[in-house]
Amino acid sequence: MGPDDHEFKKAKIMDQFDLFGNPIPAVAAAVLTVKPVKARWSFSRLGAFGSCPRNGYYHYFGGSKRKAKAEPQKERIQFLKNLATGQLVAGEIAHRAIKAYLTNARQGQLWKMSQVVSFAYKLLDDAVRHTGEVTAGAVREYDYRAPAVIQELYYGAVTAEVLKDDLREKLRISLEQFYLLDDFKPLREGALQADSLIERKITLEYEGILIEGAIDLMYPSENGWIVADWKTGQNDSEESSLQLLTYALWAHEEFGVPLEAIRLYKAFLQEGVLEPLLFSAQELRRARARILQDVELLKEMEEFGDNGTVEAFSACGQPKVCALCAYQEICSKQ
């Protein structure tokens, strides 16, 4: 065990800067316990800290039962952690509807397109109704996982009718594109194979780092293995390319699939585009290096996060980002 992995480390917070170069407001000197942690990396974790470090703190430290035990607003943060934007809720619903269709189709029960869309509308209606109940202070037991709480409705930024109409239209377009477009036909057929993977959660150990993710669809083809990721938003950045590359690394490690036999695809449902992600050994080396860099930054955050030092995590202060933040109720933005 090295010097950074044990015992106690005295630190005068007033003499420190946060992870992003901003001075931390003066507070009393404290004793920080540095505990060994298992480094974790995931696309969602990276995105949370990348968009706003304060948001990352609330989600992964302040709202955690095991971490930041000195956080005075922990109970409220744990509640707000359940909020999600309508766009994210619609994205999850589209994934659940596609999974239900593919799972039933593999068992010989082929849903009509209207059934797929109706199933998604039902999930959306449940989320809207559940949000209304939570906002009104009602508590109800569920036989299954409770629907999401839609934050635009919770904060009163839009009416339920307007939001529902907008999200219904997005869901209809996404699911009709998935169901009807010829470009997506190989994916629909590939999922019917007995050895296909649908919404498979994965973990990959790499140099002491636990990489986490969820593969939307993976199946064998004549020329190798196909890995596809459903995208319900607009054409995105290179960040999701990194996510797909980790899936290729996982398939290589888990099943011994040669990397040259793996084909990666982003399926943009709103645009009706199936986009291949071409990669080489160089891209994979860059992906590994990027993960190592990200983990080093995340490990630096652990010390501050474990001790509930929220001041070490800068609030981005960008109006558009803040408007989409579940924690806007408690964040001082300072």
Residue pairs with C-beta under 8 A, 6 or more apart in sequence:
1 36
4 34
5 34
5 36
6 34
6 36
7 34
8 31
8 32
8 33
8 34
9 31
9 32
9 33
9 34
9 303
10 29
10 31
10 32
11 29
11 30
11 31
11 32
12 29
13 24
13 26
13 27
13 28
13 29
13 30
13 309
13 311
14 24
14 26
14 27
14 29
16 24
16 312
17 23
17 24
18 24
18 53
18 304
18 311
18 312
18 313
18 314
19 53
19 297
19 300
19 301
19 304
19 312
19 313
19 314
20 53
20 314
22 314
24 309
24 311
24 312
25 311
27 311
30 307
32 303
32 307
33 306
33 307
34 303
35 306
37 299
37 302
38 208
38 210
39 208
39 209
39 210
39 295
39 298
39 299
40 209
40 210
40 211
40 212
40 295
40 298
41 209
41 210
41 211
41 212
41 291
41 294
41 295
41 298
42 211
42 212
42 213
43 213
43 239
43 240
43 242
43 243
43 246
45 56
45 60
45 298
46 239
46 294
47 239
48 55
48 56
48 59
48 60
49 55
49 56
49 60
49 297
49 298
49 301
50 239
51 316
51 321
52 314
52 315
52 316
52 318
52 321
52 322
52 325
53 301
53 313
53 314
53 315
53 316
54 310
54 313
54 314
54 315
54 316
54 327
54 331
54 333
55 316
55 325
55 326
55 327
56 301
56 313
57 68
57 301
57 305
57 310
57 312
57 313
58 77
58 80
58 81
58 326
58 327
58 330
58 331
59 81
60 67
60 305
61 67
61 68
61 71
61 305
61 306
61 308
62 68
62 71
62 73
62 74
62 77
62 308
62 310
63 74
63 77
63 78
63 80
63 81
65 78
67 305
67 306
68 74
68 305
68 306
68 307
68 308
69 308
70 307
70 308
71 77
71 308
71 310
73 330
76 329
76 330
77 327
77 330
80 326
80 327
80 329
80 330
81 326
82 148
82 149
83 148
83 149
83 150
83 151
83 154
83 326
84 92
84 148
84 149
84 150
84 151
84 326
85 150
85 151
85 152
85 324
86 150
86 151
86 152
86 153
86 163
86 166
86 167
87 167
87 170
87 233
88 148
89 124
89 127
89 148
89 150
89 167
90 124
90 167
90 170
90 171
90 232
91 232
91 233
92 148
93 120
93 123
93 124
93 127
93 171
94 120
94 171
94 174
94 175
94 230
94 232
94 269
95 199
95 216
95 230
95 232
96 120
96 123
97 116
97 117
97 119
97 120
97 123
97 171
97 175
98 116
98 175
98 178
98 216
98 230
99 198
99 199
100 111
100 116
100 119
101 111
101 116
101 179
102 188
102 191
102 192
102 198
102 217
103 198
104 110
104 111
105 111
105 188
105 191
105 192
106 191
106 192
106 193
106 194
106 196
106 198
111 119
113 175
113 176
113 179
113 180
116 175
116 178
116 179
117 171
117 172
117 175
117 176
120 171
120 175
121 168
121 171
123 147
124 164
124 167
124 168
124 171
125 164
126 147
127 147
127 148
127 149
127 150
128 150
128 153
128 160
128 163
128 164
129 147
130 140
130 146
130 147
130 148
130 149
131 147
131 148
131 149
131 150
131 153
131 154
131 160
132 153
132 160
133 139
133 140
134 149
134 154
135 153
135 154
150 163
151 157
151 324
151 326
152 158
152 163
153 160
153 163
155 328
155 329
157 323
170 232
170 270
173 269
173 270
174 232
174 269
174 270
175 269
177 184
177 269
177 270
177 272
178 184
178 188
178 230
178 267
178 269
179 188
181 272
183 272
183 273
183 274
184 267
184 274
186 221
186 226
187 217
187 226
187 228
187 265
187 267
187 274
190 196
190 217
190 219
190 221
190 226
191 198
191 217
191 219
193 219
193 220
195 219
195 220
196 217
196 218
196 219
196 220
197 215
197 217
197 218
197 219
198 216
198 217
199 214
199 215
199 216
200 214
200 215
200 218
201 212
201 213
201 214
202 211
202 212
202 213
202 214
202 215
202 247
202 250
202 254
203 210
203 211
203 212
204 210
204 211
204 246
204 249
204 250
204 253
204 254
205 211
206 249
206 288
206 291
207 292
209 291
209 292
209 295
211 246
211 249
211 250
211 291
213 243
213 246
213 247
213 250
215 227
215 229
215 247
215 250
216 228
216 229
216 230
217 226
217 227
217 228
217 229
217 230
218 225
218 226
218 227
218 228
218 247
218 251
219 225
219 226
220 226
221 263
223 261
223 263
224 257
224 258
224 260
224 261
224 262
224 263
225 251
225 255
225 257
225 261
225 262
225 263
226 263
226 265
227 244
227 247
227 248
227 251
227 262
227 263
227 264
227 265
228 264
228 265
228 266
228 267
228 274
229 240
229 243
229 244
229 247
229 264
229 265
229 266
229 267
230 267
230 269
231 240
231 266
231 267
231 268
231 269
231 270
232 269
232 270
233 270
234 268
234 270
234 271
235 268
235 271
235 273
235 275
236 266
240 266
241 277
242 287
242 290
242 291
244 264
244 266
244 277
245 264
245 277
245 279
245 283
245 284
245 287
246 287
246 291
247 264
248 259
248 262
248 264
248 279
248 284
249 284
249 287
249 288
251 257
251 262
252 258
252 259
252 262
259 281
259 284
263 276
264 276
264 277
264 279
265 274
265 275
265 276
265 277
266 274
266 275
266 277
267 273
267 274
267 275
268 274
268 275
301 312
301 313
304 312
304 313
305 312
305 313
315 322
315 331
315 332
315 333
315 334
316 322
317 333
322 328
322 331
322 333
325 331
